[in-house]
Structure formats: C-alpha cells, structure tokens
Amino acid sequence: MPTQSAAPIRIAVIGAGAISQSVHLTTLRRAGFDLRVVCDLSPSRADEVARAYGARATANPAAAIGADDVDAVLIATPGTHAVLAGEALRAGKHVLAEKPLAFTVREVDELVALAGAAGLIAQVGYMKMFDPLTEVATGELAELHGIRLVRVTVAHPADDPQVAHLRLGEPPADADPAAIAQAVAADLDRAREALPGADDDVLRYYANVLHGSVIHELSLLRALGITLPLRWDAHAVTPLAGPEPASLRASASHDGTEYLLSWNWLPEYPEYDEELAVLGSNGRLEYHLAKPYLLEERSRLISRRHEGDLRKDTTYTAGHDTGFLRQLDAFATAIRIGQDNRAAFAGARHDIASLQEIAAALAAAAGVTVRPEHRGPRR
C-alpha cells in the first residue's frame, strides 16, 4: 500500500553478497530506507553485515519477509528471485528484486498479477535504466533520424578484478548446502521450462551469461525507447561447452535497423566495459556505462551531430548519484505514491522473451530446434 509520509521505509535485505555490500547497503539510508533485517544463508555473514549496519540478522528468508517492522524487501540472492518475490508480495511487502527476476515469462505474469491485486510495488534491479545519463541519452536519441545501427559491446572480465577493491575476504562456508542445492535445482527446472529440449550447455548459458549480464543490455535499450527485436540470430564465438563462459555475437533486424550485440568474456581484462552506440543519418550516440561495484562511478555520453557542413560533438557526464542510488530513490518514490516505475516487473517479460530467443538461436546453431516458452505451446 502507498506510504504517504516521508518517514524512512523499513526494509529487509535478503542476500548479503558482493552486490549488497558494495552498493545497496551503503546507499539505502541515502534513499530514505531504514534497514531493519539482513538475511543471508550464511549465518556468520548475515551477523557480520547486520552488526555493521545496526540491523538484526537471520539466515531464514521467511523470518525477514514476515517481520512486522518491514515494509519492503530487497532481494539480492544468487540465482532467480521469483519464489522469494512471490512470498514477499503475498506477505504484503513491496519488492525490489535484483536480476534475474525469473527464467520464464509465466513466473513474471504471475508476479505482476500478484503485485497488482495487492497494490504493491514490484521493481527489478535494472540500475542502468536509472543512470543519470539514460534520460539524457533518450532525449538525444529522439533527435536522431534514419537510425540504421544499434550496437552494444561488452568486455566482461572475471569476477575477482571487479570486486578486489571491496576486500570481502573468503566466502563463508557455513551456508546450508541443502538450501543451496535446492535453489540450484529449482532454477535448472525453470530454465528447462523456458527452453524445452535445449541441452545443458545452452541452459547454463541462458542462466549464467544471458540472465547474469546480457539482460542489463536489453533493459537499457527498453529504457531508451529502443524496441527489442522479436527474433535474434546468435552464435557462440568460443565453445559453449568450454571451461569458461563463451563469447557471444547476436544480431537482429527490426523496422530497418540492425542490432548487433557483442558480449566478450575477457578474464584478464582489467575492468568491466560497456558501450552502446547508435548510428543515424544525422549523427550518432556513444553511451559508455559506469562500471558496477563502484560507488559514485559516472557514465559518459557522447552525442555527435551534423547538419550540412556543421558538426557538433557534445560530451555529457552527470553528478555522483549513480544508477544504483537512483533506482533506490525510484523504488522509495513508487512506494510513497503507489505507482510503478520504468523498472516494474512487467517490463522484464520482454527481456526474458528476447533472451529465450537468443538462447534458441544458439541451440539452432548447434542443430537443435528449441521453441521458447514465451511463444506458447505448439498447436
């Protein structure tokens, strides 16, 4: 239900890993939240993090969700979040769920209906939608015409270089292995539902790379008002069955525009790097996204325009309010006014459908026909 006052919104955080410790927990208070509970399957990590932020700890998600002094839940556990999101909505809590929200559109549809019936805010952790320059980029794109190319290029290093500055130490070993195994098995079942007939290599890629990283690129395109194509062609540059994540090339055409997505696994690359480029008849746009796991990291936007012989290049940066902070601001505002924002659960349906198409294209490249779940059953 809408919270009319400007009083802090009481929140529980479920999942106290790298993303929570690096950005969420440090910005909740700035966005108007009062952290009451920290939950993690590792009791020692939950206790350590909770003490650092003056909250109480639990290793039981149900206890965090069911707490009387909690209005909202931020879910940042490994894997998908549909089950916990559903439990939180049924308990009357607003939900901000990190990606991946779900592997199937069926789950998203159920969650959207559940949130709507209860009058609750349900938001996905698409921080790039809320980057300060995304709105600026949207305005610049509106001035381009004859768009022929939308290209996204990602350089993805191994995890260690990205989080070394956090000095988190070794992961705790006291998490319940049975609970972890149960969650992994449930996610695999949902991946099979999303891609009936796909082999394990495609299913793992769908779960780990497409939902773990590429989904951010698709949500950003939507935030910029760029239509997601209905069908994709794709191939793995390196083997899907190899010891490391395969690099990906995906392409599509829609309404005269070519889409190129290049996701590159570069384990020795020093830092994550992402660029969105849009080429139009009267100019181009280059959007260099801020790196994750860094507080107050800024994006950079370059608009190159021409009219006859006149050229104009404009470079934009913004203040130090990151997409992570602004998405929490948007979550708080949505709760207070009782109205969803651009990252509402419903939009995730489009992202998941596109990822299913990319995964099906990867399967087709290996000679396997997969009909994605979002298309519905065969007739």
KAQUITA-V715535 format. One record per residue. N is the residue number from 1. RES is the residue in three letters. PSI is psi in whole degrees, -180 to 180 (NA if undefined). OMEGA is omega in radians with two decimals (999 if undefined). D_CENTER is the distance of its C-alpha to the mean C-alpha in whole Angstrom. Layout:
n->N res->RES psi->PSI omega->OMEGA d_center->D_CENTER
n->N res->RES psi->PSI omega->OMEGA d_center->D_CENTER
This chain:
n->1 res->MET psi->149 omega->-3.13 d_center->25
n->2 res->PRO psi->139 omega->3.03 d_center->25
n->3 res->THR psi->109 omega->-2.97 d_center->26
n->4 res->GLN psi->-30 omega->-3.06 d_center->28
n->5 res->SER psi->169 omega->3.08 d_center->29
n->6 res->ALA psi->12 omega->3.11 d_center->28
n->7 res->ALA psi->151 omega->3.12 d_center->28
n->8 res->PRO psi->142 omega->3.10 d_center->25
n->9 res->ILE psi->125 omega->-3.08 d_center->23
n->10 res->ARG psi->129 omega->-2.99 d_center->23
n->11 res->ILE psi->150 omega->2.98 d_center->20
n->12 res->ALA psi->141 omega->3.08 d_center->19
n->13 res->VAL psi->123 omega->3.12 d_center->17
n->14 res->ILE psi->112 omega->-3.04 d_center->16
n->15 res->GLY psi->107 omega->-3.05 d_center->15
n->16 res->ALA psi->40 omega->-3.14 d_center->17
n->17 res->GLY psi->-153 omega->-2.99 d_center->16
n->18 res->ALA psi->-45 omega->-3.06 d_center->15
n->19 res->ILE psi->-38 omega->3.10 d_center->12
n->20 res->SER psi->-46 omega->-3.07 d_center->14
n->21 res->GLN psi->-30 omega->-3.07 d_center->17
n->22 res->SER psi->-38 omega->-3.04 d_center->16
n->23 res->VAL psi->-43 omega->-3.00 d_center->14
n->24 res->HIS psi->-53 omega->-3.03 d_center->14
n->25 res->LEU psi->-29 omega->-3.12 d_center->17
n->26 res->THR psi->-13 omega->-3.07 d_center->19
n->27 res->THR psi->-6 omega->-3.09 d_center->18
n->28 res->LEU psi->-46 omega->-3.09 d_center->18
n->29 res->ARG psi->-40 omega->3.12 d_center->22
n->30 res->ARG psi->-28 omega->-3.12 d_center->21
n->31 res->ALA psi->3 omega->3.06 d_center->19
n->32 res->GLY psi->26 omega->3.12 d_center->22
n->33 res->PHE psi->149 omega->3.07 d_center->21
n->34 res->ASP psi->108 omega->-3.09 d_center->23
n->35 res->LEU psi->118 omega->-3.13 d_center->22
n->36 res->ARG psi->-38 omega->-3.02 d_center->24
n->37 res->VAL psi->137 omega->2.96 d_center->23
n->38 res->VAL psi->125 omega->-3.10 d_center->21
n->39 res->CYS psi->134 omega->3.05 d_center->20
n->40 res->ASP psi->147 omega->3.12 d_center->20
n->41 res->LEU psi->-21 omega->3.02 d_center->22
n->42 res->SER psi->110 omega->3.14 d_center->24
n->43 res->PRO psi->-36 omega->-3.11 d_center->26
n->44 res->SER psi->-40 omega->3.12 d_center->27
n->45 res->ARG psi->-42 omega->3.11 d_center->24
n->46 res->ALA psi->-44 omega->-3.12 d_center->23
n->47 res->ASP psi->-44 omega->-3.11 d_center->27
n->48 res->GLU psi->-46 omega->-3.10 d_center->26
n->49 res->VAL psi->-42 omega->-3.13 d_center->23
n->50 res->ALA psi->-42 omega->3.13 d_center->25
n->51 res->ARG psi->-36 omega->-3.14 d_center->28
n->52 res->ALA psi->-26 omega->-3.08 d_center->26
n->53 res->TYR psi->12 omega->3.07 d_center->25
n->54 res->GLY psi->30 omega->3.12 d_center->28
n->55 res->ALA psi->177 omega->3.05 d_center->26
n->56 res->ARG psi->159 omega->-3.01 d_center->27
n->57 res->ALA psi->151 omega->2.99 d_center->26
n->58 res->THR psi->153 omega->3.02 d_center->25
n->59 res->ALA psi->6 omega->-3.07 d_center->24
n->60 res->ASN psi->108 omega->-3.13 d_center->24
n->61 res->PRO psi->-35 omega->-3.13 d_center->21
n->62 res->ALA psi->-35 omega->3.13 d_center->24
n->63 res->ALA psi->-38 omega->3.11 d_center->26
n->64 res->ALA psi->-45 omega->-3.12 d_center->23
n->65 res->ILE psi->-39 omega->-3.05 d_center->22
n->66 res->GLY psi->0 omega->-3.08 d_center->25
n->67 res->ALA psi->135 omega->-3.12 d_center->26
n->68 res->ASP psi->-25 omega->-3.10 d_center->29
n->69 res->ASP psi->26 omega->3.12 d_center->28
n->70 res->VAL psi->125 omega->3.11 d_center->24
n->71 res->ASP psi->-28 omega->-3.03 d_center->23
n->72 res->ALA psi->158 omega->-3.10 d_center->19
n->73 res->VAL psi->132 omega->2.99 d_center->16
n->74 res->LEU psi->120 omega->-3.06 d_center->13
n->75 res->ILE psi->118 omega->-3.09 d_center->12
n->76 res->ALA psi->40 omega->3.10 d_center->11
n->77 res->THR psi->163 omega->3.00 d_center->13
n->78 res->PRO psi->156 omega->3.09 d_center->12
n->79 res->GLY psi->-167 omega->-3.10 d_center->12
n->80 res->THR psi->166 omega->-2.98 d_center->11
n->81 res->HIS psi->11 omega->-3.07 d_center->11
n->82 res->ALA psi->-41 omega->-3.08 d_center->14
n->83 res->VAL psi->-51 omega->3.14 d_center->17
n->84 res->LEU psi->-38 omega->3.11 d_center->16
n->85 res->ALA psi->-42 omega->3.10 d_center->15
n->86 res->GLY psi->-42 omega->3.13 d_center->18
n->87 res->GLU psi->-40 omega->-3.13 d_center->20
n->88 res->ALA psi->-43 omega->3.13 d_center->19
n->89 res->LEU psi->-40 omega->3.11 d_center->20
n->90 res->ARG psi->-26 omega->3.11 d_center->23
n->91 res->ALA psi->3 omega->3.10 d_center->24
n->92 res->GLY psi->23 omega->-3.12 d_center->23
n->93 res->LYS psi->141 omega->2.95 d_center->20
n->94 res->HIS psi->150 omega->-3.02 d_center->18
n->95 res->VAL psi->131 omega->2.86 d_center->14
n->96 res->LEU psi->110 omega->-3.08 d_center->11
n->97 res->ALA psi->126 omega->3.02 d_center->9
n->98 res->GLU psi->159 omega->3.03 d_center->6
n->99 res->LYS psi->153 omega->-0.06 d_center->4
n->100 res->PRO psi->134 omega->3.08 d_center->6
n->101 res->LEU psi->-47 omega->-3.09 d_center->8
n->102 res->ALA psi->164 omega->3.06 d_center->11
n->103 res->PHE psi->-16 omega->-3.08 d_center->12
n->104 res->THR psi->149 omega->3.05 d_center->15
n->105 res->VAL psi->-26 omega->3.08 d_center->15
n->106 res->ARG psi->-46 omega->-3.14 d_center->18
n->107 res->GLU psi->-40 omega->3.14 d_center->16
n->108 res->VAL psi->-45 omega->3.13 d_center->14
n->109 res->ASP psi->-41 omega->3.13 d_center->18
n->110 res->GLU psi->-42 omega->-3.14 d_center->19
n->111 res->LEU psi->-40 omega->3.12 d_center->17
n->112 res->VAL psi->-43 omega->3.12 d_center->17
n->113 res->ALA psi->-39 omega->-3.13 d_center->21
n->114 res->LEU psi->-47 omega->3.14 d_center->21
n->115 res->ALA psi->-41 omega->-3.14 d_center->19
n->116 res->GLY psi->-43 omega->-3.13 d_center->21
n->117 res->ALA psi->-33 omega->-3.10 d_center->24
n->118 res->ALA psi->-7 omega->-3.10 d_center->24
n->119 res->GLY psi->37 omega->-3.08 d_center->23
n->120 res->LEU psi->155 omega->3.09 d_center->20
n->121 res->ILE psi->130 omega->3.13 d_center->17
n->122 res->ALA psi->112 omega->-2.98 d_center->14
n->123 res->GLN psi->141 omega->3.07 d_center->10
n->124 res->VAL psi->148 omega->-3.12 d_center->7
n->125 res->GLY psi->63 omega->3.10 d_center->5
n->126 res->TYR psi->79 omega->-3.01 d_center->4
n->127 res->MET psi->-26 omega->-3.12 d_center->7
n->128 res->LYS psi->-25 omega->3.04 d_center->8
n->129 res->MET psi->-29 omega->-3.04 d_center->9
n->130 res->PHE psi->7 omega->3.04 d_center->12
n->131 res->ASP psi->139 omega->-3.11 d_center->13
n->132 res->PRO psi->-26 omega->-3.09 d_center->17
n->133 res->LEU psi->-8 omega->3.14 d_center->17
n->134 res->THR psi->-41 omega->3.10 d_center->15
n->135 res->GLU psi->-39 omega->3.09 d_center->18
n->136 res->VAL psi->-43 omega->3.14 d_center->21
n->137 res->ALA psi->-37 omega->3.11 d_center->19
n->138 res->THR psi->-42 omega->3.10 d_center->19
n->139 res->GLY psi->-41 omega->3.12 d_center->23
n->140 res->GLU psi->-39 omega->3.12 d_center->24
n->141 res->LEU psi->-34 omega->3.14 d_center->23
n->142 res->ALA psi->-21 omega->-3.13 d_center->25
n->143 res->GLU psi->-10 omega->3.10 d_center->28
n->144 res->LEU psi->144 omega->3.02 d_center->27
n->145 res->HIS psi->162 omega->-3.09 d_center->29
n->146 res->GLY psi->43 omega->-3.12 d_center->30
n->147 res->ILE psi->125 omega->-3.10 d_center->26
n->148 res->ARG psi->-19 omega->-3.07 d_center->27
n->149 res->LEU psi->132 omega->2.95 d_center->24
n->150 res->VAL psi->116 omega->-3.06 d_center->20
n->151 res->ARG psi->131 omega->3.07 d_center->19
n->152 res->VAL psi->127 omega->3.14 d_center->16
n->153 res->THR psi->126 omega->-3.12 d_center->17
n->154 res->VAL psi->129 omega->2.97 d_center->15
n->155 res->ALA psi->113 omega->-3.02 d_center->17
n->156 res->HIS psi->110 omega->3.10 d_center->15
n->157 res->PRO psi->177 omega->3.00 d_center->18
n->158 res->ALA psi->165 omega->-3.07 d_center->18
n->159 res->ASP psi->-40 omega->-3.00 d_center->16
n->160 res->ASP psi->-46 omega->3.13 d_center->20
n->161 res->PRO psi->-27 omega->-3.10 d_center->20
n->162 res->GLN psi->-29 omega->-3.03 d_center->17
n->163 res->VAL psi->4 omega->-3.09 d_center->18
n->164 res->ALA psi->-36 omega->-3.09 d_center->21
n->165 res->HIS psi->-16 omega->-3.13 d_center->22
n->166 res->LEU psi->-22 omega->3.12 d_center->21
n->167 res->ARG psi->53 omega->-3.08 d_center->24
n->168 res->LEU psi->-17 omega->-3.10 d_center->22
n->169 res->GLY psi->-174 omega->-3.13 d_center->25
n->170 res->GLU psi->142 omega->3.10 d_center->25
n->171 res->PRO psi->140 omega->3.12 d_center->23
n->172 res->PRO psi->153 omega->-3.06 d_center->25
n->173 res->ALA psi->16 omega->-3.06 d_center->27
n->174 res->ASP psi->15 omega->3.05 d_center->27
n->175 res->ALA psi->149 omega->-3.10 d_center->25
n->176 res->ASP psi->112 omega->-3.10 d_center->26
n->177 res->PRO psi->-31 omega->3.13 d_center->26
n->178 res->ALA psi->-39 omega->3.12 d_center->27
n->179 res->ALA psi->-39 omega->3.11 d_center->23
n->180 res->ILE psi->-46 omega->-3.14 d_center->21
n->181 res->ALA psi->-39 omega->3.12 d_center->23
n->182 res->GLN psi->-42 omega->3.14 d_center->23
n->183 res->ALA psi->-41 omega->3.13 d_center->19
n->184 res->VAL psi->-43 omega->-3.14 d_center->19
n->185 res->ALA psi->-40 omega->3.13 d_center->21
n->186 res->ALA psi->-40 omega->3.11 d_center->20
n->187 res->ASP psi->-39 omega->3.12 d_center->17
n->188 res->LEU psi->-39 omega->3.09 d_center->19
n->189 res->ASP psi->-42 omega->-3.13 d_center->21
n->190 res->ARG psi->-35 omega->3.08 d_center->18
n->191 res->ALA psi->-39 omega->3.09 d_center->17
n->192 res->ARG psi->-37 omega->3.08 d_center->21
n->193 res->GLU psi->-37 omega->-3.13 d_center->21
n->194 res->ALA psi->-34 omega->-3.03 d_center->18
n->195 res->LEU psi->72 omega->-3.09 d_center->20
n->196 res->PRO psi->128 omega->3.10 d_center->24
n->197 res->GLY psi->-8 omega->3.13 d_center->26
n->198 res->ALA psi->148 omega->3.12 d_center->23
n->199 res->ASP psi->173 omega->-3.03 d_center->25
n->200 res->ASP psi->-34 omega->-3.13 d_center->23
n->201 res->ASP psi->-44 omega->3.11 d_center->22
n->202 res->VAL psi->-41 omega->3.14 d_center->20
n->203 res->LEU psi->-43 omega->3.12 d_center->18
n->204 res->ARG psi->-40 omega->3.14 d_center->17
n->205 res->TYR psi->-41 omega->3.10 d_center->16
n->206 res->TYR psi->-44 omega->-3.08 d_center->14
n->207 res->ALA psi->-43 omega->-2.94 d_center->13
n->208 res->ASN psi->-44 omega->-3.09 d_center->12
n->209 res->VAL psi->-52 omega->-3.09 d_center->12
n->210 res->LEU psi->-48 omega->3.13 d_center->10
n->211 res->HIS psi->-22 omega->-3.13 d_center->8
n->212 res->GLY psi->-22 omega->-3.06 d_center->7
n->213 res->SER psi->-55 omega->-3.01 d_center->7
n->214 res->VAL psi->-29 omega->-3.13 d_center->9
n->215 res->ILE psi->-29 omega->3.09 d_center->6
n->216 res->HIS psi->-37 omega->-3.13 d_center->5
n->217 res->GLU psi->-39 omega->-3.13 d_center->9
n->218 res->LEU psi->-41 omega->3.12 d_center->9
n->219 res->SER psi->-34 omega->3.09 d_center->8
n->220 res->LEU psi->-43 omega->3.10 d_center->9
n->221 res->LEU psi->-43 omega->3.11 d_center->12
n->222 res->ARG psi->-43 omega->-3.13 d_center->13
n->223 res->ALA psi->-30 omega->-3.14 d_center->12
n->224 res->LEU psi->-1 omega->-3.13 d_center->15
n->225 res->GLY psi->16 omega->3.13 d_center->17
n->226 res->ILE psi->124 omega->-3.09 d_center->17
n->227 res->THR psi->134 omega->3.05 d_center->18
n->228 res->LEU psi->131 omega->3.12 d_center->16
n->229 res->PRO psi->154 omega->3.13 d_center->19
n->230 res->LEU psi->-29 omega->-3.11 d_center->20
n->231 res->ARG psi->146 omega->3.14 d_center->21
n->232 res->TRP psi->150 omega->2.84 d_center->20
n->233 res->ASP psi->146 omega->-3.10 d_center->22
n->234 res->ALA psi->153 omega->2.98 d_center->21
n->235 res->HIS psi->154 omega->3.09 d_center->23
n->236 res->ALA psi->128 omega->-3.13 d_center->22
n->237 res->VAL psi->-38 omega->3.03 d_center->24
n->238 res->THR psi->163 omega->-2.97 d_center->24
n->239 res->PRO psi->135 omega->3.05 d_center->25
n->240 res->LEU psi->-30 omega->-3.10 d_center->22
n->241 res->ALA psi->8 omega->-3.10 d_center->25
n->242 res->GLY psi->174 omega->-3.11 d_center->25
n->243 res->PRO psi->-16 omega->-3.13 d_center->25
n->244 res->GLU psi->161 omega->3.11 d_center->21
n->245 res->PRO psi->138 omega->-3.14 d_center->18
n->246 res->ALA psi->143 omega->2.97 d_center->20
n->247 res->SER psi->149 omega->-2.97 d_center->19
n->248 res->LEU psi->140 omega->2.91 d_center->18
n->249 res->ARG psi->124 omega->3.11 d_center->20
n->250 res->ALA psi->144 omega->-3.13 d_center->19
n->251 res->SER psi->156 omega->3.12 d_center->21
n->252 res->ALA psi->162 omega->3.07 d_center->21
n->253 res->SER psi->140 omega->3.11 d_center->24
n->254 res->HIS psi->120 omega->3.02 d_center->24
n->255 res->ASP psi->43 omega->3.09 d_center->26
n->256 res->GLY psi->5 omega->3.14 d_center->28
n->257 res->THR psi->134 omega->3.07 d_center->25
n->258 res->GLU psi->135 omega->3.09 d_center->24
n->259 res->TYR psi->129 omega->3.09 d_center->20
n->260 res->LEU psi->126 omega->3.13 d_center->20
n->261 res->LEU psi->119 omega->-3.13 d_center->17
n->262 res->SER psi->109 omega->3.13 d_center->18
n->263 res->TRP psi->122 omega->-2.96 d_center->15
n->264 res->ASN psi->122 omega->3.05 d_center->18
n->265 res->TRP psi->113 omega->-3.09 d_center->18
n->266 res->LEU psi->82 omega->-2.97 d_center->20
n->267 res->PRO psi->-28 omega->-3.13 d_center->21
n->268 res->GLU psi->1 omega->3.10 d_center->24
n->269 res->TYR psi->140 omega->-2.98 d_center->22
n->270 res->PRO psi->-24 omega->-3.09 d_center->22
n->271 res->GLU psi->157 omega->3.09 d_center->19
n->272 res->TYR psi->140 omega->3.14 d_center->15
n->273 res->ASP psi->134 omega->-3.13 d_center->16
n->274 res->GLU psi->133 omega->3.11 d_center->14
n->275 res->GLU psi->133 omega->2.98 d_center->16
n->276 res->LEU psi->125 omega->3.12 d_center->16
n->277 res->ALA psi->135 omega->3.09 d_center->20
n->278 res->VAL psi->126 omega->-3.10 d_center->22
n->279 res->LEU psi->122 omega->3.11 d_center->25
n->280 res->GLY psi->175 omega->-3.09 d_center->28
n->281 res->SER psi->-34 omega->-3.07 d_center->31
n->282 res->ASN psi->18 omega->3.08 d_center->32
n->283 res->GLY psi->-172 omega->3.13 d_center->29
n->284 res->ARG psi->161 omega->3.13 d_center->26
n->285 res->LEU psi->137 omega->3.07 d_center->23
n->286 res->GLU psi->118 omega->-3.08 d_center->21
n->287 res->TYR psi->112 omega->-3.14 d_center->18
n->288 res->HIS psi->110 omega->-3.00 d_center->17
n->289 res->LEU psi->146 omega->3.10 d_center->14
n->290 res->ALA psi->149 omega->3.12 d_center->14
n->291 res->LYS psi->143 omega->3.13 d_center->14
n->292 res->PRO psi->171 omega->3.08 d_center->11
n->293 res->TYR psi->15 omega->3.12 d_center->13
n->294 res->LEU psi->125 omega->3.07 d_center->16
n->295 res->LEU psi->137 omega->3.03 d_center->17
n->296 res->GLU psi->27 omega->3.00 d_center->19
n->297 res->GLU psi->137 omega->-3.05 d_center->18
n->298 res->ARG psi->144 omega->3.02 d_center->18
n->299 res->SER psi->170 omega->3.13 d_center->17
n->300 res->ARG psi->134 omega->-3.11 d_center->20
n->301 res->LEU psi->130 omega->3.12 d_center->21
n->302 res->ILE psi->122 omega->3.09 d_center->24
n->303 res->SER psi->121 omega->3.13 d_center->26
n->304 res->ARG psi->117 omega->-3.06 d_center->29
n->305 res->ARG psi->152 omega->3.07 d_center->31
n->306 res->HIS psi->145 omega->3.09 d_center->34
n->307 res->GLU psi->104 omega->-3.02 d_center->37
n->308 res->GLY psi->-128 omega->3.14 d_center->40
n->309 res->ASP psi->-5 omega->-3.07 d_center->41
n->310 res->LEU psi->130 omega->3.09 d_center->39
n->311 res->ARG psi->143 omega->3.10 d_center->36
n->312 res->LYS psi->121 omega->3.07 d_center->34
n->313 res->ASP psi->128 omega->3.13 d_center->31
n->314 res->THR psi->130 omega->3.09 d_center->29
n->315 res->THR psi->128 omega->-3.13 d_center->26
n->316 res->TYR psi->137 omega->2.83 d_center->24
n->317 res->THR psi->170 omega->-3.13 d_center->22
n->318 res->ALA psi->-174 omega->3.13 d_center->22
n->319 res->GLY psi->-165 omega->-3.03 d_center->22
n->320 res->HIS psi->16 omega->3.00 d_center->21
n->321 res->ASP psi->105 omega->-3.03 d_center->18
n->322 res->THR psi->171 omega->3.05 d_center->15
n->323 res->GLY psi->-33 omega->3.13 d_center->12
n->324 res->PHE psi->-44 omega->3.12 d_center->11
n->325 res->LEU psi->-43 omega->-3.09 d_center->14
n->326 res->ARG psi->-29 omega->3.07 d_center->14
n->327 res->GLN psi->-33 omega->3.04 d_center->11
n->328 res->LEU psi->-39 omega->3.04 d_center->14
n->329 res->ASP psi->-45 omega->-3.11 d_center->17
n->330 res->ALA psi->-37 omega->3.10 d_center->15
n->331 res->PHE psi->-46 omega->3.12 d_center->15
n->332 res->ALA psi->-43 omega->3.13 d_center->18
n->333 res->THR psi->-43 omega->3.13 d_center->20
n->334 res->ALA psi->-40 omega->3.11 d_center->18
n->335 res->ILE psi->-43 omega->-3.05 d_center->20
n->336 res->ARG psi->-34 omega->-3.12 d_center->23
n->337 res->ILE psi->-8 omega->3.11 d_center->24
n->338 res->GLY psi->37 omega->-3.09 d_center->23
n->339 res->GLN psi->130 omega->3.13 d_center->20
n->340 res->ASP psi->160 omega->3.08 d_center->17
n->341 res->ASN psi->-170 omega->-3.03 d_center->15
n->342 res->ARG psi->-20 omega->-3.11 d_center->13
n->343 res->ALA psi->23 omega->3.14 d_center->10
n->344 res->ALA psi->155 omega->-3.10 d_center->12
n->345 res->PHE psi->-36 omega->-3.04 d_center->11
n->346 res->ALA psi->-37 omega->-3.12 d_center->14
n->347 res->GLY psi->-28 omega->-3.14 d_center->12
n->348 res->ALA psi->-23 omega->3.12 d_center->9
n->349 res->ARG psi->-43 omega->-3.13 d_center->13
n->350 res->HIS psi->-40 omega->-3.14 d_center->13
n->351 res->ASP psi->-45 omega->-3.12 d_center->10
n->352 res->ILE psi->-41 omega->3.11 d_center->11
n->353 res->ALA psi->-42 omega->3.11 d_center->14
n->354 res->SER psi->-41 omega->3.12 d_center->14
n->355 res->LEU psi->-37 omega->3.08 d_center->13
n->356 res->GLN psi->-38 omega->3.11 d_center->16
n->357 res->GLU psi->-41 omega->3.11 d_center->18
n->358 res->ILE psi->-43 omega->3.12 d_center->17
n->359 res->ALA psi->-40 omega->3.11 d_center->17
n->360 res->ALA psi->-37 omega->3.09 d_center->21
n->361 res->ALA psi->-38 omega->3.07 d_center->22
n->362 res->LEU psi->-41 omega->3.10 d_center->21
n->363 res->ALA psi->-42 omega->-3.13 d_center->24
n->364 res->ALA psi->-35 omega->3.11 d_center->26
n->365 res->ALA psi->-23 omega->3.10 d_center->26
n->366 res->ALA psi->9 omega->3.08 d_center->28
n->367 res->GLY psi->16 omega->-3.12 d_center->30
n->368 res->VAL psi->129 omega->3.13 d_center->28
n->369 res->THR psi->123 omega->3.14 d_center->28
n->370 res->VAL psi->129 omega->3.05 d_center->25
n->371 res->ARG psi->109 omega->-3.09 d_center->24
n->372 res->PRO psi->146 omega->-3.11 d_center->21
n->373 res->GLU psi->-34 omega->-3.06 d_center->20
n->374 res->HIS psi->-21 omega->3.13 d_center->19
n->375 res->ARG psi->-13 omega->-3.12 d_center->22
n->376 res->GLY psi->170 omega->-3.11 d_center->24
n->377 res->PRO psi->155 omega->3.07 d_center->27
n->378 res->ARG psi->147 omega->3.10 d_center->30
n->379 res->ARG psi->NA omega->999 d_center->33
